[in-house]
Amino acid sequence: MRGEPLSLRSTLTGVRPLVLLAAALVAWELCARSALWSPIIFPSLVRIFTEFGLLVARSDRLMEAWHSLYRALAGFGLAAVVGVTLGMLMGRSNLIAGLLDPLFSGTYPVPKIALFPIFIFVFGIGSLSKVILIFLECLYPIVINTYHGARSVNRVLVWSALNMGASRGQILRKIVVPATAPFIFAGFRVALPVAMIVVIITEMVSSADGLGYLVMYSLSSLKTDRMLAAVIVIALLGLLLDGLLVLLRNRLVFWEKLETYYT
């Protein structure tokens, strides 16, 4: 009997976003059928999901998604390796923190997208310029989260390990890295959507492939239904990537469950 209210609450929590989504879709369809706006502005859901089906079914359109996904994950992966390394070094060394912390704090507010024309000039309009910009945008949240996580490791645990004869390498592997892991994944969850945002923006500015290019090309051709179908694909990719990242976090950081993931 006690489990029924909890089960009902879990069901309502899962249904609530679907109700909001259904309400938004109904409102959109009403606007599309009201004849108050042009079908170019408000295409019907039938047209949008027809285009979505074509995007998913056609291999050449799937390649557009692959180009965007490849660039986003390449930049994010590079930022993850460099960012975690720098963050750990800053967190465990006052000298390195004193050198790099002002640099990251001072340049974090600068929109890195402003550097994209320079990257195009130096690296061309291909994937390299986009991957480098994605790397820069993702680097900051990963470094800062890892840095503060490494700084917040319980000193009592470190002192206890030292007193029991543990080496610095063992302390790093057994204490520092596990204690910092939740912060690292928090940085990953911030950086991964940023990677998708930046890749779409850069493809809209200068690209001949990718989902961003498809969005811009569809809009310039007044194919709003195709553009919105591409937006749905982008949203689903973002949802899938975030879900996989949360799943990986729950598998690796199994000793600590963040309340925001489960409430």
C-alpha positions in Angstrom: 0.0 0.0 0.0 2.8 2.3 0.8 4.4 1.8 -2.7 1.3 2.9 -4.5 1.5 6.7 -3.9 5.2 6.6 -4.8 4.4 4.6 -8.0 1.6 7.1 -8.9 3.9 10.0 -8.2 6.6 8.5 -10.5 4.0 8.0 -13.3 2.8 11.6 -13.0 6.4 12.8 -13.1 7.0 10.9 -16.3 3.7 11.9 -17.9 4.0 15.6 -17.1 6.5 16.5 -19.8 4.4 14.6 -22.4 1.3 16.6 -21.4 3.2 19.8 -22.0 4.6 18.6 -25.3 1.1 17.5 -26.4 -0.3 20.9 -25.5 2.4 22.6 -27.5 1.7 20.4 -30.6 -2.0 21.1 -30.3 -1.4 24.8 -30.1 0.9 24.6 -33.2 -1.6 22.7 -35.2 -4.4 25.1 -34.3 -2.3 28.0 -35.5 -1.5 26.1 -38.7 -5.2 25.5 -39.4 -6.5 28.9 -38.4 -5.5 30.5 -41.7 -4.3 33.5 -39.7 -0.7 32.9 -40.8 0.9 31.6 -44.0 1.8 27.9 -44.1 5.4 29.0 -44.7 5.4 30.3 -41.1 3.2 27.7 -39.5 3.3 24.4 -41.5 1.0 21.7 -40.3 2.3 18.9 -38.2 1.6 16.4 -41.0 4.0 18.3 -43.3 6.6 18.6 -40.6 6.6 14.9 -39.7 6.4 13.9 -43.4 9.7 15.7 -43.9 11.0 14.2 -40.7 10.3 10.7 -42.1 12.1 11.6 -45.3 15.1 12.9 -43.3 15.3 9.6 -41.4 14.6 7.4 -44.4 17.1 8.9 -46.9 20.7 8.0 -46.5 22.0 11.3 -47.9 20.0 13.2 -45.3 21.3 10.9 -42.5 24.8 11.8 -43.7 24.0 15.4 -42.8 23.3 14.3 -39.2 26.5 12.2 -39.2 28.6 15.2 -40.3 27.3 17.3 -37.5 27.6 14.5 -34.9 31.2 13.8 -36.0 32.2 17.4 -35.6 30.4 17.9 -32.3 31.8 14.7 -30.7 35.4 15.4 -32.1 35.5 18.8 -30.5 33.8 17.6 -27.3 36.1 14.6 -27.0 39.2 16.7 -27.4 37.9 19.2 -24.9 37.2 16.4 -22.4 40.7 15.0 -22.6 42.5 18.4 -22.3 39.9 19.9 -19.9 40.0 17.1 -17.4 43.8 17.1 -17.5 44.1 20.9 -17.0 41.4 20.9 -14.3 43.1 18.2 -12.3 46.5 19.9 -12.5 44.9 23.2 -11.4 43.1 21.5 -8.6 46.1 19.8 -7.2 48.8 22.5 -7.8 48.6 26.0 -6.5 51.4 27.1 -9.0 49.4 25.9 -12.0 46.2 27.2 -10.6 47.8 30.6 -10.1 49.0 30.6 -13.7 45.8 29.4 -15.5 42.9 30.4 -13.2 43.1 34.1 -14.2 43.4 33.2 -17.8 40.2 31.0 -17.8 38.3 33.4 -15.6 39.2 36.4 -17.7 38.5 34.8 -21.1 35.4 32.7 -20.2 32.9 35.6 -20.9 34.4 36.2 -24.3 32.1 34.7 -27.0 34.5 32.3 -28.8 32.2 32.4 -31.9 33.7 35.8 -32.6 36.9 34.0 -33.5 35.2 31.8 -36.1 36.1 34.1 -39.0 39.7 33.9 -38.1 39.5 30.1 -37.8 37.9 30.0 -41.3 40.7 32.2 -42.7 43.4 30.0 -41.1 41.9 26.5 -41.3 39.4 26.8 -44.1 35.6 26.2 -44.2 35.9 22.5 -43.6 35.5 20.5 -40.4 38.8 21.6 -38.7 37.8 25.2 -38.1 34.4 24.0 -36.6 36.1 21.3 -34.4 38.6 23.8 -33.0 35.8 26.3 -32.1 33.7 23.5 -30.5 36.8 22.5 -28.5 37.3 26.0 -27.2 33.6 26.4 -26.3 33.5 23.1 -24.5 36.9 23.4 -22.8 35.9 26.1 -20.2 33.0 24.4 -18.4 35.0 21.1 -18.2 38.1 22.8 -16.9 36.3 24.9 -14.3 34.1 22.1 -13.0 37.0 19.7 -12.8 39.2 22.3 -11.1 36.7 23.0 -8.4 36.0 19.3 -7.9 39.7 18.5 -7.5 40.0 21.4 -5.0 37.1 20.2 -2.9 38.5 16.7 -2.2 38.3 15.9 1.5 41.8 16.6 3.0 41.2 14.0 5.7 41.0 11.3 3.2 44.3 12.4 1.5 46.1 12.7 4.9 44.8 9.3 6.0 46.1 7.7 2.7 49.5 9.4 3.2 49.7 8.1 6.7 49.0 4.6 5.5 51.8 4.8 3.1 49.9 5.5 -0.2 51.9 7.0 -3.0 50.8 10.1 -4.9 49.8 8.0 -7.8 47.6 5.8 -5.6 46.0 8.9 -4.0 45.3 10.3 -7.4 43.7 7.1 -8.6 41.9 6.0 -5.5 40.8 9.3 -3.9 41.1 12.3 -6.1 39.7 11.0 -9.3 36.7 9.3 -7.7 35.9 12.4 -5.6 36.2 14.6 -8.7 34.2 12.4 -11.1 30.8 13.9 -10.3 32.1 17.3 -11.0 33.7 16.1 -14.3 30.4 14.7 -15.5 28.7 17.9 -14.5 31.1 19.7 -16.8 30.4 17.2 -19.5 26.7 17.7 -19.3 27.2 21.4 -19.7 29.7 21.1 -22.5 27.9 18.4 -24.6 24.8 20.6 -25.5 27.2 23.5 -26.2 29.0 21.3 -28.7 25.7 20.7 -30.6 24.8 24.3 -30.5 28.1 25.5 -31.8 28.3 22.9 -34.6 24.8 23.9 -35.9 25.7 27.6 -35.8 29.0 27.2 -37.6 27.4 25.0 -40.2 24.8 27.7 -40.8 27.5 30.2 -41.3 29.9 28.3 -43.5 29.3 24.8 -44.6 28.1 22.7 -47.5 27.0 19.8 -45.3 25.6 19.1 -41.9 22.3 19.7 -40.1 23.1 23.4 -39.7 23.6 23.7 -43.5 20.3 21.8 -44.0 18.5 24.2 -41.7 19.8 27.2 -43.5 19.3 25.8 -47.0 15.7 24.8 -46.2 14.9 28.2 -44.8 16.4 30.0 -47.8 14.2 27.8 -50.0 11.1 28.6 -47.9 10.8 25.0 -46.9 9.9 25.7 -43.3 8.5 22.2 -42.8 11.9 20.7 -43.7 13.7 23.1 -41.5 11.6 22.3 -38.5 12.1 18.6 -39.2 15.8 19.1 -39.1 15.4 21.0 -35.8 13.5 17.9 -34.4 16.4 15.7 -35.5 18.8 18.1 -33.7 16.7 18.0 -30.5 16.5 14.2 -30.6 20.2 13.9 -31.1 20.8 16.2 -28.1 18.4 14.2 -26.0 20.0 10.9 -27.0 23.5 12.2 -26.2 22.5 13.5 -22.8 20.8 10.3 -22.0 23.9 8.2 -22.9 26.1 10.6 -20.8 23.8 10.2 -17.8 23.8 6.5 -18.2 27.6 6.4 -18.4 27.8 8.6 -15.3 25.4 6.3 -13.4 27.5 3.3 -14.3 30.9 4.9 -13.4 29.9 7.1 -10.5 27.6 4.5 -8.9 28.4 5.5 -5.3 26.9 8.9 -5.6 23.5 9.7 -7.1 22.7 13.3 -7.7 19.2 14.3 -6.6 18.6 16.3 -9.8 18.8 13.1 -11.8 16.1 11.2 -9.8 13.6 13.7 -8.3 
